[in-house]
Amino acid sequence: MAPKDQRVIDLRITIKQPVIGVLHSLQAKDGSPLDPKRSHKGEPLVFDIQARLGAGAKFLGEQVRREGSDRRFVYIRVGQLAGDPSSPWSRRMKIDIHDIANDLLDRAVDRGGVIETTIIGTDKDGTPVCATVSPTERRIVKR
């Protein structure tokens, strides 16, 4: 349960077009893989997390990472970092959440929806994307 000065926000990261067979996971607070999954036929991978929105629109939570005073993001681990030692890849995707529009945050809280951030998981060269990945879409979906 969030303190009175914080709002709970449900977030979903959907990875469309992930590289088939490559393990992906959230990054736990201790840096280990969390909720590992892989696409077997190209189906999207979905990761749900719960965050808190504190004073100054600062995201807080177990999967929320920070860089500086404003930047907040979620890591998606790929290949070896996701727990597959045989993978040729050892990467992380950085999905920014500090830039989610205030009106989207308000609508999610007021209507009880989930803010879904969609990204494309395969880079132009056919390998898993890494580093900071820009969303292709952000929207409210029902729980």
N, C-alpha and C positions, 0 to 999 in steps of 0.2 A: 504494500500500500504506500502510495506517495504522500510525502508531507503536504500540508495544506497549501503551501505556496508553490507546489509543483503539479503539473497536469500529466497524466499518463497518456502516451501516444503509442499506438500500435503501428509498426512499420513492417513492410514486406519488400524484400528485394527479389525481383524476378529476373533470372538470367535467361534470355532467349538466345537460341542458337549456341548453346554451350558446345565445346568440343566433346564429341561422343566418347564415352568411356573414361574421361578424366575426372578424378575425384575433386569435389569442391566442398568447402565447409566455412562456417562462421569461425571467427577467431575468439576463443574464450578469453576471459579477463587475464588468465595466467599465460596466454599466448598459445595454448594448445588448440587443436581442431575441435570444433563443436558442431554437431548435427551434420556429419558428412553425408554427401549424396553424389551420385553421378548420373548422367543422362545415358540411357542405353540406345535410344533411337533418335536422339535429337530433341526430345521433349524438354520444355523449360524446367529449370531448377528454381525452387521457391524456398526462401528463407524468411521466417517470421521472427521478429524480435519486438520486445516491449521496451520503450525508453520513457524517460521523464523529461518534461520541459520545465526548466527552472527559471529563475529571475533572469531577465535580459535575453530571453529566448535561447538559453543554453541547454543543449541536450545532455542528459546524464543517463547512465545505465551500464549494465554488465558488458554489452558489446560495443558501447560507444567509446571511441578513441578521440583524443584531442591533439591539436597541434596549434600552439600559440594560444591566445586568449579567446579567439572566436571560432576557429575551424573545428568542426566535429564531423566524424565519419565512422563508417563501419568497414572492417576488413573482411573480405572473402579470400580464404586461403585456397590455393590451387596445387594439385599434384602432390609432390612430396610434403609440402607444408600442410596439406589437408589430411595427411596420414597415409599416403601411398608411396612407400619407399622405392617402388619400381618405376615410378613415373619419370619421364625425361624432363618434367617441368617442376620448378620450385618457385612459385610466384604468389603474389598477393594482389588483389584488386582493392582499391581504395574508393569507396562510395561515399561521396560527400552528402551530409544531411543538414548541415548548418544553413544551407541555401534553400531549404524548403520554404515556400511562400507562406506568410502568416495567415492568409485567407484559407489556404489548404489545411494548415494546422488547426485553425478555429473550426472549420467544417468537420474535420475528423473527430475532434473532441465533442462538438455539439451533437453530431449525428451518430456517433459511435462507429465510425468507419475506420478502415485501415488505409494508411498512405502507402501506395505501391509505387516503388521506383523500379522502372524496367531498364535493363541494360542489355547490350549485345555481348555475348561471351566469347565470340571467336574474332580474332584480329584478321586483318586483310591477308596476312601470310598463312592463315589457317591454324595458328597456335592460339592458346588461351590468352585473352587480354590480360594486361597487368598494369600496375601503377594507377593513377587516377583515371577512373572510367566515368565518362559523362552519361547521364541518363538520356534515354530516347523518349521517355514519357514519365510523368508523375500524375497520379490520379487517386481518387478515393474509391475504394472497393468495399463491399460489405464483408463483414466477418464471416 
